[in-house]
Amino acid sequence: MAITESTVAHWMSVLAAGRRISDAASGQNRALRERALKHLISGMWLNDEATRQGIKISTSDIQAQITRRRKDLAPGEAAVMASTGATTADVAFEAQAEVAAARLLERARDSVRRVTDREIGQYYARHRQEFVVPERRVGAITDRKTGAALELVRREVEHGASIATPQQKAVGEGRFMVGSIRATRNALERLMYRAKVKEVVGPVKIGPDYFLFRVDRIIPASYRDLREERQTLRKRLVARRQSIAETRLVQRVTTFWRSKTSCAPRYVVPECSQYRAHQGLQRLTFP
């Protein structure tokens, strides 16, 4: 289907919220003209590619998409859209392109090869660091507003008292478990990881408060079990393959239809086969 100068001018007006365009080819309207052309060409590419791949889009499919679009409009947007001058055919053209894009992407995603258990095991073996469970430290902790108050607590602890107060124990406080990697540890965690088991540390001032703690137990670093990670990894690898399939689809559609899109001199945009600018090929953006 050919895109005429009047069609470009009409879509320029639609994209400019209904403003009348007197000369679609003038230099001052270049940016708007390029937007209109890109919109028209990309829509045509999507619809033509769907046809080329044997994807059938019915009138009811298009109407259903139009209905979904209307439901998604925010309050007041419907009136704004109505004022742009877009015709029923314009709305149907956009809706068809959106359905075509969705169906093409769905077909690309469905075409990916399934991920085998062997491939999951290979990924797990090659990326063991992703599955590290850091060394964890478990112990008791309490805090006060002054160092002097914690010195009293420390002396009591050295004589057998508990670090946590009865009130903290009653609400399940006074214990800690830290398990973070070195790069993300805060000041208090760094002290906890330097402490020896059963060593009472503090008072130490962190921010406005003073802390006293004791590490009671160290749980060595380990790896999450492959059996527990298998389904998560399967989803991740499938998603990666689908993303690659989508990218390749966009590249194929862009390359194929760009070679078949011929534009008049004043209407050459990156989607045209005559486009020779140094920035190279621009990819189709799916709606």
URQUI-V307833 format. One record per helix or strand of 3 or more residues. SS is the DSSP state (A for helix, B for strand). FROM is the first residue (numbers start at 1). TO is the last residue. If there is no record, write none. Layout:
ss | from | to
SS | FROM | TO
SS | FROM | TO
//
This chain:
ss | from | to
A | 5 | 15
A | 27 | 52
A | 59 | 72
A | 77 | 82
A | 88 | 110
A | 117 | 126
A | 128 | 131
B | 136 | 144
A | 147 | 158
A | 166 | 170
B | 175 | 178
A | 182 | 184
A | 187 | 194
B | 200 | 206
B | 209 | 219
A | 226 | 258
A | 265 | 267
//
